[in-house]
Structure formats: structure tokens, C-alpha cells
Amino acid sequence: MDEAAARRTVLTAAAGAGALLALGGSPASAEGRRGRRLPFLFDMVQANPGEPLMASRYNDPATLASYDYNGQVINEFRPPHTAIAFETVDERIFPAGSAGRAWVEDNARRVREHINRAHAAGIGSYFFTDIIVLPKRLVELYGDDVLDDKGRISLHRPKTVEIHRLMLREVFARFPGIDGLVVRTGETYLQNVPFHTGNNPITEGQSSHELLINLLREEVCVRAGKRLFYRTWATGNDKFREDPTYYRAVTDRIEPHERLLFSIKHTASDFWRTIPFNRTLGVGRHRQIVEVECAREYEAKGACPDYVGDGVINGFEEYAAGAGPRGLADLAANPLLAGVWTWSRGGGWRGPYISNELWCDLNMWVVAHWARDTGQGEAGAFAAYARRIGLRGDAVHRFRRLALLSAAGTLRGHYSARTPVPNMTWTRDQYLGGSDKDLAGHYKALVGGGLVEPALAEKAHAARIWREIVELADGLPVRDRADREFVRVSARYGFYLYSVIHHGWEVMLRGFARERNWGMAGHVRAYDEAWRGWRRLTDRHRSCASLYQPLGFGKKDADGVYGADPEHGMGPSVERYRRALAR
């Protein structure tokens, strides 16, 4: 067996058939076909709500232009309608000389600066816009006319619609250089807008979506001549984000317009593994762009390798073969697919915080370059990136193996390729949940289903995958010295993260199952050693990302920012069983 064949055999065992095709084969749906250049290629750096703006090279529109992007989505959670004084509604809202007016004027300056920088780089400026967000003073003055019987600002009140029409007209009159809006419903972040309040506009299901989309279509696309990207992302029981029948029930009632597009996550929920490809993509009457998170908030945010380019384009290994698209390659010829919107950075809350963006860059580059020439396939875009960072020959294959293994290791370490995962968020951002809360339901299902041993064997498998990733990283001659060091440091970061998870699960799940054996004590020691190694890594290498915390994801603080749960998590759970073993 030659080296290439051996590599395919090993990787197939670790990561599944999708990765095998990506290494050497060519899915008929993705490779060897005449390619398209998708019309829209946008990027966004999303600030953490309530925190200082994120430092990133992708904040610079010139960087995006050099990657062949044609649009920047600006998201500081201060949308452009928080940069107007609402004078066409009521001059009492932000009177001259007031603190609120000063804040609005400063925000307006920032909006103009973003527009000017984007246009100077030759790309469009698109603003992330939460609706409903209105001045607190406006709600005080017009509460009787805009609030429903539950105290929510309601689009089903005529005055609210009138205010939004005037608001949008004032936005485009003050900022004529804005090229379009990217509108979100379902979540309303107010941490960065101290003089405003708001809520989810979708108070009456499908009819709320229809009302809002038609309002925006009229004011943004028809009257102002700007582009509107209406996000289908929603929280709670809103099926708009994932159900093709519901999606079409809403959008088929909207008259198509060349400037109206729908923006849809590639997953049928949030950016999680094991979630199916989004079946609302490629259906209906309207063009669509696809959202791709490149520093995934549930998977270490670029602190360690986490390659999603293959999965997004060709389909993740856990996607069963069968009817329907598995990845973007299956939609490449569909005229409804009009573009891709990468989130190069941002998403979620808090850390880990990174100083080197190599792994974000890899995901971003591959997806972007595929979007600019779908005919090259994901593997072709990946090879181009490897050459870009100075790799040649066998080093390209080793880098690709590292990348594909990172996807396999993440699946088995965080999620599962073998058992159901009822709680995707047991670990997210910089937090590690435990058997005392976040994993309790999951563990109950594993114990009840007789799946303790398969689940723990999978976590051990993940740790072995990450050990191999470390070995591959150490031999990669990446051209840039800082990037070369980061490849090695970040590979170890991933190894320690998934070693902590492996040994932590061994202790917590066996303890939950009421097992008491000599092996648990060994895993407690290994858990402690993994943490010590992880801390040494951060102490010795400036390029290392900030550490996780052995605590669960908590509640919002007084400023509306999520933090740790100080009473629950992997740390308190392991300590409970450590004490039990010592008795």
C-alpha cells in the first residue's frame, strides 16, 4: 500500500467517507464541473456584546478586498438606526445638547467612517441591523400607540409601522452611502445601545415575518434602492430557520425583488456539528446567501485547528448519504444560491481569545475562494491556501490530513459520531459544563441506553486524534515564523482541551453511573495533569489563546453579558467524585 492509499485508509477510519473523498477523490456534485462565480461574498467580524471591539485584520475592508470579497457586514451591535435622532418622528426624543444626542452623533460618525473605509477599498458597506430597537424616550412618549397588551413593541400596531418607515427614511437620508441592511429578528442585543430598548418583532409568527419583510422591501429595496438581506435565523419555536414548508409559507407570499435576498445558516439550527444541512437552502422564489461561521463559538473560536471548509462545501462526515443536498457543492448550479457570508471572527460570548487568526483564515479562504470559482472544488481551494502559506509537496498532504483530522476530533470530542447528543451547548465559548447540570440529561440517556462504554471510548479516540494532530503540526514548514509556531502551539491547545474532556468525562460519567473503580482515580490524575500542561502552554507561549474555564455557561450579569456559572461545571463535578473516591 503506497503512502497516499495508507493516508486515505487511516483518515477514513477517523473521519468518515466525506473526508476520504476530500483527500483524493472527487464528489461528482462538487468537482470537475463548470464553476460559477457567486455574485455576493461578504464577511463580518462580530463584536462580543458588551465588550470592546474585537481586534482583527478582517476589520479592514482592504484585507477583504484582497481576498476578493465585495461586501463588509459591519456589526458592532449599534445599527445605523441608533445613529439617527428620530427628528422626523419627534424632536423631543434626542434634543440638542442631551447626553443621548451626543451618543447618537458619535455613533453617526462611526457609521460614516465604516462606509468611507469600505468604499475606499472598493467594496460595499452593509450594516447588521436588529429589529426592533427604538429609543427609550420614543417608547415613553408613544407607549400607548406602539406596545401590545404584553408590553412588547408590536409591529401589528399602525404607529409602530409608521415609526419604522420614518426611521428607515431618516437612516438613508443621513447615510446615503449605505449599500444595504442585514436584518436580524429573534434576538435583540441591547448591551451596546444605552439609550435604546427593543424586543423580538416576531410576536405573531408567520404574519409578523410577512408584515416586516414587506415593510422592509418597500422602504429599503423599492424606495431607497438599497439591498436587503433578511436573515431567517430565529430562536425558540420559530421554524423559519429550518423548515422548508414554513420558509415557503412565508417567502412565497413576498413578491421577489432583485435587491431582496434571504440569508440562511448552512445548518438547520445554530453552528453545530450533527445538525443537518439546512433544507431551506435552494428552495422557494428568492435568491439566498449562506452564512458560515469560521471561528465557531462552540468549538474553541480558532484557538485550535477546527477545519469546517470540507464539511460546509462537501458535507460533514455525519451527514448520511441520500436525497437532498449535503453541502454547498450540491447547490452550486442552483440559481437561488447567490453568495456566501463568512463570519471570519465573532459569535457567542467571551473567549477563548486568540491573537493569531490562522485557523479562521483557513476556513474563510477556502469557503471564499470556492464561492468565487465553485468549479475548483473545496480540495482545490484548500491546496491553494496551503501553497499560500508556503507548503509544497508532501507538506500539503500533511496539512490537509491535520485539517481533516481536526474536524474528526472535534466531532468525537465535543459531539458524537456514535450516540445522540441532546445538549450541544454543554461546552461553548470558554466554558466546560459538567455532570451536575449541563450534562445531566445527556448522561442519564447514556446510562439508560447502555452507552457508557461507547461514549467514553469515543472521547479516548478523540484524544488520540489530537495527539496525531500535534505530531503533524510539529513537522509543517509554514513560511511565516509566527504562524509556524502557532500551528504547533494551537495543536497542543486542542490536545489539552480534548484530553481534559476525555478524562473529565471518564470521571463524571462513571461517577454518574455510580461506578467506583481504580481506573477513575487514574483519570482524576490524568485530568489534573492535562490542566497543568494546558496552563504551562499558555504561560510559555504568547501566541496561545486564553484558557477555558472548568465552569458551565452561566446567566447574564447586570450589563446583560453572559458569564460563568460559578456553582456548576466540569471542575465542581470532578471535585465531587474526587472526594467520593477518597472516602
FIRODREN-823381 format. One line per field, with one value per residue (C-alpha): residue in three letters; x, y, z. Coordinates in steps of 0.02 Angstrom, whole numbers, plus 50000, padded with zeros to 5 digits. Each point is the difference from the previous one (the first is absolute). Last residue first. Layout:
BEGIN
residu: ALA,...
px: X,...
py: Y,...
pz: Z,...
end
This chain:
BEGIN
residu: ARG,ALA,LEU,ALA,ARG,ARG,TYR,ARG,GLU,VAL,SER,PRO,GLY,MET,GLY,HIS,GLU,PRO,ASP,ALA,GLY,TYR,VAL,GLY,ASP,ALA,ASP,LYS,LYS,GLY,PHE,GLY,LEU,PRO,GLN,TYR,LEU,SER,ALA,CYS,SER,ARG,HIS,ARG,ASP,THR,LEU,ARG,ARG,TRP,GLY,ARG,TRP,ALA,GLU,ASP,TYR,ALA,ARG,VAL,HIS,GLY,ALA,MET,GLY,TRP,ASN,ARG,GLU,ARG,ALA,PHE,GLY,ARG,LEU,MET,VAL,GLU,TRP,GLY,HIS,HIS,ILE,VAL,SER,TYR,LEU,TYR,PHE,GLY,TYR,ARG,ALA,SER,VAL,ARG,VAL,PHE,GLU,ARG,ASP,ALA,ARG,ASP,ARG,VAL,PRO,LEU,GLY,ASP,ALA,LEU,GLU,VAL,ILE,GLU,ARG,TRP,ILE,ARG,ALA,ALA,HIS,ALA,LYS,GLU,ALA,LEU,ALA,PRO,GLU,VAL,LEU,GLY,GLY,GLY,VAL,LEU,ALA,LYS,TYR,HIS,GLY,ALA,LEU,ASP,LYS,ASP,SER,GLY,GLY,LEU,TYR,GLN,ASP,ARG,THR,TRP,THR,MET,ASN,PRO,VAL,PRO,THR,ARG,ALA,SER,TYR,HIS,GLY,ARG,LEU,THR,GLY,ALA,ALA,SER,LEU,LEU,ALA,LEU,ARG,ARG,PHE,ARG,HIS,VAL,ALA,ASP,GLY,ARG,LEU,GLY,ILE,ARG,ARG,ALA,TYR,ALA,ALA,PHE,ALA,GLY,ALA,GLU,GLY,GLN,GLY,THR,ASP,ARG,ALA,TRP,HIS,ALA,VAL,VAL,TRP,MET,ASN,LEU,ASP,CYS,TRP,LEU,GLU,ASN,SER,ILE,TYR,PRO,GLY,ARG,TRP,GLY,GLY,GLY,ARG,SER,TRP,THR,TRP,VAL,GLY,ALA,LEU,LEU,PRO,ASN,ALA,ALA,LEU,ASP,ALA,LEU,GLY,ARG,PRO,GLY,ALA,GLY,ALA,ALA,TYR,GLU,GLU,PHE,GLY,ASN,ILE,VAL,GLY,ASP,GLY,VAL,TYR,ASP,PRO,CYS,ALA,GLY,LYS,ALA,GLU,TYR,GLU,ARG,ALA,CYS,GLU,VAL,GLU,VAL,ILE,GLN,ARG,HIS,ARG,GLY,VAL,GLY,LEU,THR,ARG,ASN,PHE,PRO,ILE,THR,ARG,TRP,PHE,ASP,SER,ALA,THR,HIS,LYS,ILE,SER,PHE,LEU,LEU,ARG,GLU,HIS,PRO,GLU,ILE,ARG,ASP,THR,VAL,ALA,ARG,TYR,TYR,THR,PRO,ASP,GLU,ARG,PHE,LYS,ASP,ASN,GLY,THR,ALA,TRP,THR,ARG,TYR,PHE,LEU,ARG,LYS,GLY,ALA,ARG,VAL,CYS,VAL,GLU,GLU,ARG,LEU,LEU,ASN,ILE,LEU,LEU,GLU,HIS,SER,SER,GLN,GLY,GLU,THR,ILE,PRO,ASN,ASN,GLY,THR,HIS,PHE,PRO,VAL,ASN,GLN,LEU,TYR,THR,GLU,GLY,THR,ARG,VAL,VAL,LEU,GLY,ASP,ILE,GLY,PRO,PHE,ARG,ALA,PHE,VAL,GLU,ARG,LEU,MET,LEU,ARG,HIS,ILE,GLU,VAL,THR,LYS,PRO,ARG,HIS,LEU,SER,ILE,ARG,GLY,LYS,ASP,ASP,LEU,VAL,ASP,ASP,GLY,TYR,LEU,GLU,VAL,LEU,ARG,LYS,PRO,LEU,VAL,ILE,ILE,ASP,THR,PHE,PHE,TYR,SER,GLY,ILE,GLY,ALA,ALA,HIS,ALA,ARG,ASN,ILE,HIS,GLU,ARG,VAL,ARG,ARG,ALA,ASN,ASP,GLU,VAL,TRP,ALA,ARG,GLY,ALA,SER,GLY,ALA,PRO,PHE,ILE,ARG,GLU,ASP,VAL,THR,GLU,PHE,ALA,ILE,ALA,THR,HIS,PRO,PRO,ARG,PHE,GLU,ASN,ILE,VAL,GLN,GLY,ASN,TYR,ASP,TYR,SER,ALA,LEU,THR,ALA,PRO,ASP,ASN,TYR,ARG,SER,ALA,MET,LEU,PRO,GLU,GLY,PRO,ASN,ALA,GLN,VAL,MET,ASP,PHE,LEU,PHE,PRO,LEU,ARG,ARG,GLY,ARG,ARG,GLY,GLU,ALA,SER,ALA,PRO,SER,GLY,GLY,LEU,ALA,LEU,LEU,ALA,GLY,ALA,GLY,ALA,ALA,ALA,THR,LEU,VAL,THR,ARG,ARG,ALA,ALA,ALA,GLU,ASP,MET
px: 49320,50127,49900,49850,50108,50066,49821,49941,50158,49968,49826,50060,50130,49889,49867,49885,50008,50092,49891,50112,49955,49864,49992,49841,50091,49935,50064,49919,49992,50128,50093,50075,50165,50169,50059,50081,50170,50051,50078,50183,50105,50090,50068,50073,49859,49861,50085,50039,49814,49955,50131,49934,49821,50049,50090,49846,49890,50131,49997,49809,50009,50111,49880,49859,50096,50002,49813,49842,49853,49843,49952,50025,50172,50040,49938,50093,50169,50018,49920,50133,50135,49941,49950,50167,50086,49892,50057,50181,50012,49913,50122,50140,49945,49988,50182,50065,49900,50035,50188,49990,49882,50125,50144,49909,50044,49910,50122,49879,50086,49940,49822,49989,50055,49879,49858,50046,49973,49835,49938,50050,49898,49849,50015,49999,49840,49927,50045,49909,49838,50013,50026,49857,49874,49886,49849,49953,50179,50017,49828,50036,50168,49921,49873,50135,50124,49962,49959,50104,50078,50105,50013,50161,50004,50105,49871,49896,50001,49837,49928,49954,49885,49905,50151,49947,50136,50130,50075,49995,50011,50145,50141,49936,49946,50149,50121,49927,50003,50178,50044,49949,50115,50148,49980,49997,50158,50082,49948,50067,50163,50017,50033,50003,49950,50036,49845,49923,50041,49890,49864,50002,49989,49845,49916,50031,49936,49841,49957,50085,49834,49923,50109,49972,49897,50137,50123,49894,49970,50184,50064,49879,50034,50188,49994,49906,50135,50139,49924,50139,49965,49856,49874,49907,49893,49850,49833,49933,50046,50154,50133,50005,49810,49984,49854,49984,49913,49856,49937,49827,50075,50038,50159,50106,49863,50079,50167,49924,49981,49895,49863,49844,49974,50124,50169,49995,50079,50118,50152,49960,49941,50102,50001,49964,50084,50158,50018,49968,50178,50018,50184,50022,49961,49896,49837,50016,49864,49831,50036,50058,50138,49952,49811,49916,49840,49926,49927,49830,49901,49812,49861,50011,50131,50190,50033,49850,50064,50143,50132,49963,50061,50134,50126,49937,49988,49821,49846,49976,50182,50059,49932,49879,49997,49850,50017,49908,50086,49940,49824,49887,49820,49979,49864,50120,50114,49892,49919,50163,50101,49864,50007,50189,50017,50170,50017,49816,49951,49980,49983,50140,50131,50005,50120,49905,50105,49932,50133,49937,50089,49974,49893,49929,49816,49995,50133,50009,49828,49887,50099,50018,49813,49965,50126,49929,49818,50042,50109,49867,49865,50105,50014,49901,50131,50142,50067,50121,50029,50065,50082,50116,50104,50135,50029,50147,49917,49833,50009,49833,49983,49858,50018,50156,50011,50151,49984,50063,50123,50015,50070,49840,50030,49892,49861,50015,49978,49861,49901,50022,49939,49851,49942,50037,49898,49850,50008,50003,49854,49895,50018,50036,50184,49989,50113,49967,49906,49894,49842,50094,50111,50014,49858,49986,50189,50020,50097,50086,50034,50081,50105,50066,50059,49953,50073,49880,50087,50185,50103,50167,50059,50059,50142,50051,50176,50127,50124,49956,49818,50024,50100,49873,49851,50086,50049,49822,49932,50129,49953,49817,50041,50081,49846,49884,50101,49996,49811,49976,50102,49887,50062,49878,49844,50001,49818,49920,50021,49866,49984,50096,50128,50036,50176,50094,50148,49898,49918,50174,50015,50104,50030,50178,49959,50063,49968,50135,49968,50089,50122,50145,50123,50094,49834,49975,50170,49962,49836,50102,49901,50067,50170,49918,49985,49826,49908,49997,49872,49812,49952,50152,50036,49958,50131,49900,50036,49906,50012,49853,49984,50055,50133,49945,50099,49988,50007,50148,49966,49854,49851,50105,50092,50184,50123,50167,49986,49824,49926,50078,49939,49821,50023,50031,50116,50110,49984,49995,50154,50101,49950,50028,50173,50044,49947,50108,50149,49996,49924
py: 50409,50066,49940,50104,50155,49981,49968,50169,50085,49935,50078,50166,50013,49940,50128,50070,50126,50145,50001,50099,50157,50070,50187,50100,50136,49937,49826,49877,49819,49863,49884,49863,50003,49920,50162,49998,50077,50152,49966,49958,50117,50066,49827,49948,50040,49943,49833,49979,50021,49862,49884,50025,49974,49838,49943,50028,49901,49861,49991,49992,49872,49889,50014,49945,49847,49927,49977,50079,50004,50092,50038,50184,49958,49905,50149,50130,49915,49934,50160,50106,49886,50022,50184,50047,49901,50091,50170,49943,49934,50153,50116,49887,50028,50186,50006,49909,50098,50158,49975,49984,50149,50108,49939,50029,49867,49850,49854,49872,49866,50047,50018,49818,49936,50115,49943,49821,50038,50083,49840,49902,50121,49975,49812,50012,50103,49865,49862,50098,50007,49817,49947,50101,49953,49882,50102,50052,50050,50100,50082,50050,50066,50116,50062,50038,50074,50185,49983,49901,49890,50146,50147,50066,50186,50112,50019,49842,49833,49917,50100,49858,49922,49845,49922,49828,49866,49941,50147,50108,50183,50088,49875,49887,50139,50109,49858,49965,50183,50016,49842,50086,50147,49893,49889,50154,50065,49831,49997,50177,49952,49856,50120,50184,50112,50187,50075,50039,49825,49928,50125,49946,49818,50041,50088,49849,49880,50102,49991,50092,50016,50108,50145,50159,49906,49868,50140,50068,49831,49954,50170,50018,49828,50021,50178,49947,49870,50128,50141,50024,50101,49895,50025,49846,50091,50107,49976,49920,50046,50090,49986,49961,49991,49954,50053,49898,50037,49989,49822,50016,49961,49821,49941,50005,49925,49828,50083,50099,49845,49845,50035,49892,49814,49881,49989,50024,50158,49950,50025,50183,50052,50048,50191,50030,49839,50026,50181,49962,49982,50019,50017,50076,50170,50041,50029,49848,49889,50065,50178,49948,50108,49988,50016,49975,50090,49959,50128,49977,50048,49996,49892,49844,49866,49994,50011,49966,49824,50060,49865,49891,50035,49873,50145,50164,50175,50034,49920,49913,50030,50102,50156,50098,50178,50043,50119,50157,50117,49911,49996,49850,50031,49929,49868,49862,50059,49959,49834,49957,50011,49905,49856,50005,49990,50057,50185,50046,49871,50130,49895,50081,50096,50068,50007,50033,50154,50130,50070,50165,50095,50185,50093,50115,49985,49826,49901,50080,50077,49882,49842,50047,50018,49841,49904,50068,49959,49828,49956,50059,49900,49842,50006,50130,50083,49996,50174,49936,50137,50175,50135,50144,50130,49881,49917,49878,49870,50008,49837,49949,49818,49930,50122,50046,50116,50019,50175,50073,50106,50138,50153,50101,50009,50143,49983,49810,49994,50132,49900,49843,50088,50080,49830,49922,50133,49971,49813,50028,50121,49870,49872,49825,50041,49983,50072,49879,50044,49843,50092,50067,50153,50127,50126,50007,49998,50154,50121,49872,49890,50147,50039,49823,50020,49855,49828,49875,49945,49961,50066,49939,50136,49974,50101,49952,49973,50107,50024,50186,49947,49892,50132,50137,49896,49951,50180,50059,49874,50052,50184,49954,49910,50157,50099,49875,50005,50191,49996,49880,50112,50147,50159,49993,49900,49811,49941,50173,50037,49871,49879,50092,50047,49817,50053,49877,49889,49864,49972,49958,49844,50004,49815,50028,49907,50064,49878,50029,49971,49957,49870,49957,49953,50164,50090,49924,50061,50173,49998,49998,49918,49837,50036,49972,50087,49971,50154,50020,49889,50017,49886,49910,50091,49911,50008,49980,49945,50012,49911,50034,49961,49817,49962,49837,49846,49878,49829,49893,50001,50029,49892,49861,49988,49998,49879,50036,50080,50074,49832,49918,50143,49968,49814,50010,50090,49883,49837,50094,50096,49843,49924,50161,50022,49820,50026,50156,49914,49850,49832
pz: 52561,49875,49849,50056,50018,49824,49943,50063,49938,49824,50003,50072,49860,49858,50034,50133,50142,49919,49843,49885,49904,49887,49972,50038,50096,50169,49959,49883,50055,49997,49881,50106,50091,49969,49918,49828,49978,49899,49831,49981,49895,50153,50036,50168,50122,49883,49970,50184,50037,49877,50070,50176,49941,49914,50157,50107,49880,49996,50191,50001,49861,50106,50145,49885,49946,50176,49997,50068,49880,50049,49818,50038,50067,49841,49899,50103,50018,49822,49935,50085,49930,49821,50017,50078,49862,49873,50060,50024,49823,49928,50086,49940,49820,50040,50055,49847,49871,50100,49986,49811,49991,50093,49891,49836,49871,50075,50003,50077,50103,50174,49939,49944,50170,50090,49886,50044,50184,49953,49919,50155,50109,49887,50013,50190,49987,49886,50121,50135,49899,49946,50183,50073,49866,50094,49949,50176,50039,49840,50020,50180,49945,49874,50125,50128,49877,50030,50185,50125,49866,49942,49882,49927,49960,49888,49860,50006,50090,50054,49855,49883,50130,49939,49913,49935,49993,49874,49905,50155,50051,50086,49986,49861,49882,50046,49967,49828,49950,50065,49904,49839,50035,50054,49847,49891,50079,49975,49818,49971,50089,49877,49857,50043,50144,50003,50078,49830,49939,50136,49955,49817,50053,50105,49854,49889,50132,50023,49817,49858,49908,50135,49949,50104,50130,50012,50033,50140,50084,49992,50056,50146,50070,49984,50069,50155,50029,49974,50105,50128,50158,50066,50138,50063,50039,50049,49913,49842,49823,49941,49868,49815,49993,49818,49893,49842,49837,49878,50017,49923,49829,50056,49914,50158,50108,50026,50027,50143,50106,50031,49872,49992,49983,50074,50083,50186,50069,50140,49887,49972,49827,49847,50019,50184,50056,49898,50054,50184,50063,50188,50046,50173,50078,49846,50094,50116,49922,50060,49945,49828,49931,49815,50017,49830,49947,49829,49880,49920,49846,50012,49931,50107,50030,49988,50186,50110,50028,50111,50012,50148,50179,50051,50015,50067,49926,50055,49922,49833,49958,49850,50084,49890,49931,49892,49854,49944,49877,49842,50070,50024,50059,50174,50026,49947,50141,50149,49952,49911,50160,50096,49877,49989,50191,50067,50041,49982,50131,50139,50158,50098,49902,49825,49855,49837,49966,49881,49885,49931,49862,49974,49872,50134,49952,49924,50093,50172,50029,49904,50032,50183,50024,49902,50104,50162,49963,49932,50149,50122,49909,50014,50188,50096,50111,49875,50038,50133,50126,50023,50104,49961,50090,50062,49830,50018,50113,49907,49903,49922,49948,49896,49856,49903,49852,49887,49927,49838,49903,50130,49912,50020,50188,50067,49871,50005,50188,50001,49874,50106,50157,49915,49939,50169,50089,49884,50031,50188,49987,49908,50142,49934,50002,50188,50134,50142,50160,49999,49942,49851,50000,49858,50024,50190,50011,49893,50110,50111,49850,49910,50155,50004,49821,49887,49960,49918,49890,50010,49855,49935,49882,49822,49925,49823,49937,49906,50142,50011,50001,50153,50092,49961,50058,50162,50035,49968,50125,50130,49982,50019,50163,50067,49950,50085,50161,50002,49970,50146,50116,49954,49917,49854,50040,49971,50011,50018,49815,49959,49853,49864,50131,50035,50057,49889,50044,50085,49830,49936,50107,50158,50032,49936,49841,49833,49858,49870,49816,49837,50063,49884,50140,49970,50016,50172,50056,49932,50098,50162,50141,49930,50078,50168,50168,50071,50058,50188,50089,50031,49857,49928,49838,49839,49863,49840,49823,49836,49832,49885,49814,50005,49870,49925,49951,49858,50077,50049,50184,50118,49953,49929,50164,49958,50075,50081,50168,49987,49952,50150,50112,49949,50027,50184,50119,50095,49904,49835,50054,50027,49832,49904,50074,49959,49819,49987,50080,49884,50052
end
